[in-house]
Amino acid sequence: MSIYLISYIEIERQIDFYYQMKQIEKKFELQLTIDGFISDRHQFMLQHVYDVSHKPFSFGGGLLYLHTNQGVFPFQIQENPSTFIQGFKSLKTEHS
C-alpha cells in the first residue's frame, strides 16, 4: 500500500527502420510506502534511504534524487515533489 506517489519519466531512444532516432517517453510511478520506496526497476527499504532531494529545472520539472546505501538514484519528474519529500521525512522520523 503506497502512502505517497510521484510520477517520473524515463526517455528511451530507439533507431527506427529508416535510421531515424526516436525518443519514447515512458511514465512510471515512484511509491513511498511504510517500508520504503518502489519504482519500476528498484526497491529500497526505508532504513537504506538516507535522504531525498530535488533539483528543479528552469523550464519546469526537475530531478528527484534518492540518496541510498547503494548510491544516488535520479528520477526525472514533472511535478512539485515537496509533499512527497515531506512524507519521506516524517516517515523517517517515526521510524528512527
MODELLER restraints for C-alpha pairs under 7 A, 6 or more apart:
rsr = mdl.restraints
at = mdl.atoms
rsr.add(forms.Gaussian(group=physical.xy_distance, feature=features.Distance(at['CA:1:A'], at['CA:33:A']), mean=6.27, stdev=0.5))
rsr.add(forms.Gaussian(group=physical.xy_distance, feature=features.Distance(at['CA:2:A'], at['CA:31:A']), mean=5.67, stdev=0.5))
rsr.add(forms.Gaussian(group=physical.xy_distance, feature=features.Distance(at['CA:2:A'], at['CA:32:A']), mean=5.62, stdev=0.5))
rsr.add(forms.Gaussian(group=physical.xy_distance, feature=features.Distance(at['CA:2:A'], at['CA:33:A']), mean=4.53, stdev=0.5))
rsr.add(forms.Gaussian(group=physical.xy_distance, feature=features.Distance(at['CA:3:A'], at['CA:32:A']), mean=5.77, stdev=0.5))
rsr.add(forms.Gaussian(group=physical.xy_distance, feature=features.Distance(at['CA:3:A'], at['CA:33:A']), mean=5.21, stdev=0.5))
rsr.add(forms.Gaussian(group=physical.xy_distance, feature=features.Distance(at['CA:4:A'], at['CA:31:A']), mean=5.91, stdev=0.5))
rsr.add(forms.Gaussian(group=physical.xy_distance, feature=features.Distance(at['CA:4:A'], at['CA:32:A']), mean=5.07, stdev=0.5))
rsr.add(forms.Gaussian(group=physical.xy_distance, feature=features.Distance(at['CA:4:A'], at['CA:33:A']), mean=6.96, stdev=0.5))
rsr.add(forms.Gaussian(group=physical.xy_distance, feature=features.Distance(at['CA:4:A'], at['CA:84:A']), mean=6.06, stdev=0.5))
rsr.add(forms.Gaussian(group=physical.xy_distance, feature=features.Distance(at['CA:5:A'], at['CA:29:A']), mean=6.36, stdev=0.5))
rsr.add(forms.Gaussian(group=physical.xy_distance, feature=features.Distance(at['CA:5:A'], at['CA:30:A']), mean=5.72, stdev=0.5))
rsr.add(forms.Gaussian(group=physical.xy_distance, feature=features.Distance(at['CA:5:A'], at['CA:31:A']), mean=4.70, stdev=0.5))
rsr.add(forms.Gaussian(group=physical.xy_distance, feature=features.Distance(at['CA:5:A'], at['CA:32:A']), mean=6.29, stdev=0.5))
rsr.add(forms.Gaussian(group=physical.xy_distance, feature=features.Distance(at['CA:6:A'], at['CA:29:A']), mean=5.61, stdev=0.5))
rsr.add(forms.Gaussian(group=physical.xy_distance, feature=features.Distance(at['CA:6:A'], at['CA:30:A']), mean=5.36, stdev=0.5))
rsr.add(forms.Gaussian(group=physical.xy_distance, feature=features.Distance(at['CA:6:A'], at['CA:31:A']), mean=6.74, stdev=0.5))
rsr.add(forms.Gaussian(group=physical.xy_distance, feature=features.Distance(at['CA:7:A'], at['CA:27:A']), mean=6.76, stdev=0.5))
rsr.add(forms.Gaussian(group=physical.xy_distance, feature=features.Distance(at['CA:7:A'], at['CA:28:A']), mean=5.64, stdev=0.5))
rsr.add(forms.Gaussian(group=physical.xy_distance, feature=features.Distance(at['CA:7:A'], at['CA:29:A']), mean=4.37, stdev=0.5))
rsr.add(forms.Gaussian(group=physical.xy_distance, feature=features.Distance(at['CA:7:A'], at['CA:30:A']), mean=6.13, stdev=0.5))
rsr.add(forms.Gaussian(group=physical.xy_distance, feature=features.Distance(at['CA:7:A'], at['CA:77:A']), mean=6.31, stdev=0.5))
rsr.add(forms.Gaussian(group=physical.xy_distance, feature=features.Distance(at['CA:8:A'], at['CA:27:A']), mean=5.84, stdev=0.5))
rsr.add(forms.Gaussian(group=physical.xy_distance, feature=features.Distance(at['CA:8:A'], at['CA:28:A']), mean=5.38, stdev=0.5))
rsr.add(forms.Gaussian(group=physical.xy_distance, feature=features.Distance(at['CA:8:A'], at['CA:29:A']), mean=5.88, stdev=0.5))
rsr.add(forms.Gaussian(group=physical.xy_distance, feature=features.Distance(at['CA:8:A'], at['CA:30:A']), mean=6.88, stdev=0.5))
rsr.add(forms.Gaussian(group=physical.xy_distance, feature=features.Distance(at['CA:8:A'], at['CA:75:A']), mean=5.91, stdev=0.5))
rsr.add(forms.Gaussian(group=physical.xy_distance, feature=features.Distance(at['CA:8:A'], at['CA:76:A']), mean=5.29, stdev=0.5))
rsr.add(forms.Gaussian(group=physical.xy_distance, feature=features.Distance(at['CA:8:A'], at['CA:77:A']), mean=4.57, stdev=0.5))
rsr.add(forms.Gaussian(group=physical.xy_distance, feature=features.Distance(at['CA:9:A'], at['CA:25:A']), mean=6.55, stdev=0.5))
rsr.add(forms.Gaussian(group=physical.xy_distance, feature=features.Distance(at['CA:9:A'], at['CA:26:A']), mean=5.61, stdev=0.5))
rsr.add(forms.Gaussian(group=physical.xy_distance, feature=features.Distance(at['CA:9:A'], at['CA:27:A']), mean=4.63, stdev=0.5))
rsr.add(forms.Gaussian(group=physical.xy_distance, feature=features.Distance(at['CA:9:A'], at['CA:28:A']), mean=6.20, stdev=0.5))
rsr.add(forms.Gaussian(group=physical.xy_distance, feature=features.Distance(at['CA:9:A'], at['CA:76:A']), mean=5.42, stdev=0.5))
rsr.add(forms.Gaussian(group=physical.xy_distance, feature=features.Distance(at['CA:9:A'], at['CA:77:A']), mean=6.26, stdev=0.5))
rsr.add(forms.Gaussian(group=physical.xy_distance, feature=features.Distance(at['CA:10:A'], at['CA:25:A']), mean=5.93, stdev=0.5))
rsr.add(forms.Gaussian(group=physical.xy_distance, feature=features.Distance(at['CA:10:A'], at['CA:26:A']), mean=5.27, stdev=0.5))
rsr.add(forms.Gaussian(group=physical.xy_distance, feature=features.Distance(at['CA:10:A'], at['CA:27:A']), mean=6.52, stdev=0.5))
rsr.add(forms.Gaussian(group=physical.xy_distance, feature=features.Distance(at['CA:11:A'], at['CA:23:A']), mean=6.35, stdev=0.5))
rsr.add(forms.Gaussian(group=physical.xy_distance, feature=features.Distance(at['CA:11:A'], at['CA:24:A']), mean=5.65, stdev=0.5))
rsr.add(forms.Gaussian(group=physical.xy_distance, feature=features.Distance(at['CA:11:A'], at['CA:25:A']), mean=4.60, stdev=0.5))
rsr.add(forms.Gaussian(group=physical.xy_distance, feature=features.Distance(at['CA:11:A'], at['CA:26:A']), mean=6.23, stdev=0.5))
rsr.add(forms.Gaussian(group=physical.xy_distance, feature=features.Distance(at['CA:12:A'], at['CA:23:A']), mean=5.66, stdev=0.5))
rsr.add(forms.Gaussian(group=physical.xy_distance, feature=features.Distance(at['CA:12:A'], at['CA:24:A']), mean=5.09, stdev=0.5))
rsr.add(forms.Gaussian(group=physical.xy_distance, feature=features.Distance(at['CA:12:A'], at['CA:25:A']), mean=6.38, stdev=0.5))
rsr.add(forms.Gaussian(group=physical.xy_distance, feature=features.Distance(at['CA:13:A'], at['CA:21:A']), mean=6.68, stdev=0.5))
rsr.add(forms.Gaussian(group=physical.xy_distance, feature=features.Distance(at['CA:13:A'], at['CA:22:A']), mean=5.66, stdev=0.5))
rsr.add(forms.Gaussian(group=physical.xy_distance, feature=features.Distance(at['CA:13:A'], at['CA:23:A']), mean=4.59, stdev=0.5))
rsr.add(forms.Gaussian(group=physical.xy_distance, feature=features.Distance(at['CA:13:A'], at['CA:24:A']), mean=6.24, stdev=0.5))
rsr.add(forms.Gaussian(group=physical.xy_distance, feature=features.Distance(at['CA:14:A'], at['CA:21:A']), mean=5.62, stdev=0.5))
rsr.add(forms.Gaussian(group=physical.xy_distance, feature=features.Distance(at['CA:14:A'], at['CA:22:A']), mean=5.24, stdev=0.5))
rsr.add(forms.Gaussian(group=physical.xy_distance, feature=features.Distance(at['CA:14:A'], at['CA:23:A']), mean=6.46, stdev=0.5))
rsr.add(forms.Gaussian(group=physical.xy_distance, feature=features.Distance(at['CA:15:A'], at['CA:21:A']), mean=4.50, stdev=0.5))
rsr.add(forms.Gaussian(group=physical.xy_distance, feature=features.Distance(at['CA:15:A'], at['CA:22:A']), mean=6.14, stdev=0.5))
rsr.add(forms.Gaussian(group=physical.xy_distance, feature=features.Distance(at['CA:28:A'], at['CA:40:A']), mean=6.67, stdev=0.5))
rsr.add(forms.Gaussian(group=physical.xy_distance, feature=features.Distance(at['CA:29:A'], at['CA:39:A']), mean=6.36, stdev=0.5))
rsr.add(forms.Gaussian(group=physical.xy_distance, feature=features.Distance(at['CA:30:A'], at['CA:37:A']), mean=6.90, stdev=0.5))
rsr.add(forms.Gaussian(group=physical.xy_distance, feature=features.Distance(at['CA:30:A'], at['CA:38:A']), mean=5.82, stdev=0.5))
rsr.add(forms.Gaussian(group=physical.xy_distance, feature=features.Distance(at['CA:30:A'], at['CA:39:A']), mean=4.70, stdev=0.5))
rsr.add(forms.Gaussian(group=physical.xy_distance, feature=features.Distance(at['CA:31:A'], at['CA:37:A']), mean=5.52, stdev=0.5))
rsr.add(forms.Gaussian(group=physical.xy_distance, feature=features.Distance(at['CA:31:A'], at['CA:38:A']), mean=5.11, stdev=0.5))
rsr.add(forms.Gaussian(group=physical.xy_distance, feature=features.Distance(at['CA:31:A'], at['CA:39:A']), mean=6.46, stdev=0.5))
rsr.add(forms.Gaussian(group=physical.xy_distance, feature=features.Distance(at['CA:32:A'], at['CA:38:A']), mean=6.66, stdev=0.5))
rsr.add(forms.Gaussian(group=physical.xy_distance, feature=features.Distance(at['CA:35:A'], at['CA:45:A']), mean=5.81, stdev=0.5))
rsr.add(forms.Gaussian(group=physical.xy_distance, feature=features.Distance(at['CA:35:A'], at['CA:46:A']), mean=5.53, stdev=0.5))
rsr.add(forms.Gaussian(group=physical.xy_distance, feature=features.Distance(at['CA:36:A'], at['CA:44:A']), mean=5.54, stdev=0.5))
rsr.add(forms.Gaussian(group=physical.xy_distance, feature=features.Distance(at['CA:36:A'], at['CA:45:A']), mean=4.36, stdev=0.5))
rsr.add(forms.Gaussian(group=physical.xy_distance, feature=features.Distance(at['CA:36:A'], at['CA:46:A']), mean=3.97, stdev=0.5))
rsr.add(forms.Gaussian(group=physical.xy_distance, feature=features.Distance(at['CA:37:A'], at['CA:43:A']), mean=5.64, stdev=0.5))
rsr.add(forms.Gaussian(group=physical.xy_distance, feature=features.Distance(at['CA:37:A'], at['CA:44:A']), mean=5.10, stdev=0.5))
rsr.add(forms.Gaussian(group=physical.xy_distance, feature=features.Distance(at['CA:37:A'], at['CA:45:A']), mean=6.52, stdev=0.5))
rsr.add(forms.Gaussian(group=physical.xy_distance, feature=features.Distance(at['CA:37:A'], at['CA:46:A']), mean=6.89, stdev=0.5))
rsr.add(forms.Gaussian(group=physical.xy_distance, feature=features.Distance(at['CA:38:A'], at['CA:44:A']), mean=6.62, stdev=0.5))
rsr.add(forms.Gaussian(group=physical.xy_distance, feature=features.Distance(at['CA:48:A'], at['CA:68:A']), mean=5.51, stdev=0.5))
rsr.add(forms.Gaussian(group=physical.xy_distance, feature=features.Distance(at['CA:48:A'], at['CA:69:A']), mean=5.49, stdev=0.5))
rsr.add(forms.Gaussian(group=physical.xy_distance, feature=features.Distance(at['CA:49:A'], at['CA:66:A']), mean=6.75, stdev=0.5))
rsr.add(forms.Gaussian(group=physical.xy_distance, feature=features.Distance(at['CA:49:A'], at['CA:67:A']), mean=5.78, stdev=0.5))
rsr.add(forms.Gaussian(group=physical.xy_distance, feature=features.Distance(at['CA:49:A'], at['CA:68:A']), mean=4.28, stdev=0.5))
rsr.add(forms.Gaussian(group=physical.xy_distance, feature=features.Distance(at['CA:49:A'], at['CA:69:A']), mean=6.63, stdev=0.5))
rsr.add(forms.Gaussian(group=physical.xy_distance, feature=features.Distance(at['CA:50:A'], at['CA:67:A']), mean=5.52, stdev=0.5))
rsr.add(forms.Gaussian(group=physical.xy_distance, feature=features.Distance(at['CA:50:A'], at['CA:68:A']), mean=5.56, stdev=0.5))
rsr.add(forms.Gaussian(group=physical.xy_distance, feature=features.Distance(at['CA:51:A'], at['CA:66:A']), mean=6.22, stdev=0.5))
rsr.add(forms.Gaussian(group=physical.xy_distance, feature=features.Distance(at['CA:51:A'], at['CA:67:A']), mean=5.10, stdev=0.5))
rsr.add(forms.Gaussian(group=physical.xy_distance, feature=features.Distance(at['CA:52:A'], at['CA:65:A']), mean=5.56, stdev=0.5))
rsr.add(forms.Gaussian(group=physical.xy_distance, feature=features.Distance(at['CA:52:A'], at['CA:66:A']), mean=4.79, stdev=0.5))
rsr.add(forms.Gaussian(group=physical.xy_distance, feature=features.Distance(at['CA:52:A'], at['CA:67:A']), mean=6.05, stdev=0.5))
rsr.add(forms.Gaussian(group=physical.xy_distance, feature=features.Distance(at['CA:52:A'], at['CA:85:A']), mean=6.26, stdev=0.5))
rsr.add(forms.Gaussian(group=physical.xy_distance, feature=features.Distance(at['CA:53:A'], at['CA:64:A']), mean=5.84, stdev=0.5))
rsr.add(forms.Gaussian(group=physical.xy_distance, feature=features.Distance(at['CA:53:A'], at['CA:65:A']), mean=5.15, stdev=0.5))
rsr.add(forms.Gaussian(group=physical.xy_distance, feature=features.Distance(at['CA:53:A'], at['CA:66:A']), mean=6.82, stdev=0.5))
rsr.add(forms.Gaussian(group=physical.xy_distance, feature=features.Distance(at['CA:54:A'], at['CA:63:A']), mean=5.70, stdev=0.5))
rsr.add(forms.Gaussian(group=physical.xy_distance, feature=features.Distance(at['CA:54:A'], at['CA:64:A']), mean=4.54, stdev=0.5))
rsr.add(forms.Gaussian(group=physical.xy_distance, feature=features.Distance(at['CA:54:A'], at['CA:65:A']), mean=6.07, stdev=0.5))
rsr.add(forms.Gaussian(group=physical.xy_distance, feature=features.Distance(at['CA:55:A'], at['CA:62:A']), mean=5.54, stdev=0.5))
rsr.add(forms.Gaussian(group=physical.xy_distance, feature=features.Distance(at['CA:55:A'], at['CA:63:A']), mean=5.19, stdev=0.5))
rsr.add(forms.Gaussian(group=physical.xy_distance, feature=features.Distance(at['CA:55:A'], at['CA:64:A']), mean=6.54, stdev=0.5))
rsr.add(forms.Gaussian(group=physical.xy_distance, feature=features.Distance(at['CA:56:A'], at['CA:62:A']), mean=4.10, stdev=0.5))
rsr.add(forms.Gaussian(group=physical.xy_distance, feature=features.Distance(at['CA:56:A'], at['CA:63:A']), mean=6.37, stdev=0.5))
rsr.add(forms.Gaussian(group=physical.xy_distance, feature=features.Distance(at['CA:60:A'], at['CA:78:A']), mean=6.88, stdev=0.5))
rsr.add(forms.Gaussian(group=physical.xy_distance, feature=features.Distance(at['CA:61:A'], at['CA:77:A']), mean=5.50, stdev=0.5))
rsr.add(forms.Gaussian(group=physical.xy_distance, feature=features.Distance(at['CA:61:A'], at['CA:78:A']), mean=3.96, stdev=0.5))
rsr.add(forms.Gaussian(group=physical.xy_distance, feature=features.Distance(at['CA:61:A'], at['CA:79:A']), mean=5.91, stdev=0.5))
rsr.add(forms.Gaussian(group=physical.xy_distance, feature=features.Distance(at['CA:62:A'], at['CA:76:A']), mean=5.92, stdev=0.5))
rsr.add(forms.Gaussian(group=physical.xy_distance, feature=features.Distance(at['CA:62:A'], at['CA:77:A']), mean=5.48, stdev=0.5))
rsr.add(forms.Gaussian(group=physical.xy_distance, feature=features.Distance(at['CA:62:A'], at['CA:78:A']), mean=6.44, stdev=0.5))
rsr.add(forms.Gaussian(group=physical.xy_distance, feature=features.Distance(at['CA:63:A'], at['CA:74:A']), mean=6.14, stdev=0.5))
rsr.add(forms.Gaussian(group=physical.xy_distance, feature=features.Distance(at['CA:63:A'], at['CA:75:A']), mean=5.48, stdev=0.5))
rsr.add(forms.Gaussian(group=physical.xy_distance, feature=features.Distance(at['CA:63:A'], at['CA:76:A']), mean=4.62, stdev=0.5))
rsr.add(forms.Gaussian(group=physical.xy_distance, feature=features.Distance(at['CA:63:A'], at['CA:77:A']), mean=5.80, stdev=0.5))
rsr.add(forms.Gaussian(group=physical.xy_distance, feature=features.Distance(at['CA:64:A'], at['CA:74:A']), mean=5.66, stdev=0.5))
rsr.add(forms.Gaussian(group=physical.xy_distance, feature=features.Distance(at['CA:64:A'], at['CA:75:A']), mean=5.07, stdev=0.5))
rsr.add(forms.Gaussian(group=physical.xy_distance, feature=features.Distance(at['CA:64:A'], at['CA:76:A']), mean=6.37, stdev=0.5))
rsr.add(forms.Gaussian(group=physical.xy_distance, feature=features.Distance(at['CA:64:A'], at['CA:77:A']), mean=6.67, stdev=0.5))
rsr.add(forms.Gaussian(group=physical.xy_distance, feature=features.Distance(at['CA:65:A'], at['CA:72:A']), mean=6.40, stdev=0.5))
rsr.add(forms.Gaussian(group=physical.xy_distance, feature=features.Distance(at['CA:65:A'], at['CA:73:A']), mean=5.55, stdev=0.5))
rsr.add(forms.Gaussian(group=physical.xy_distance, feature=features.Distance(at['CA:65:A'], at['CA:74:A']), mean=4.52, stdev=0.5))
rsr.add(forms.Gaussian(group=physical.xy_distance, feature=features.Distance(at['CA:65:A'], at['CA:75:A']), mean=6.31, stdev=0.5))
rsr.add(forms.Gaussian(group=physical.xy_distance, feature=features.Distance(at['CA:66:A'], at['CA:72:A']), mean=5.58, stdev=0.5))
rsr.add(forms.Gaussian(group=physical.xy_distance, feature=features.Distance(at['CA:66:A'], at['CA:73:A']), mean=5.13, stdev=0.5))
rsr.add(forms.Gaussian(group=physical.xy_distance, feature=features.Distance(at['CA:66:A'], at['CA:74:A']), mean=6.52, stdev=0.5))
rsr.add(forms.Gaussian(group=physical.xy_distance, feature=features.Distance(at['CA:67:A'], at['CA:73:A']), mean=6.64, stdev=0.5))
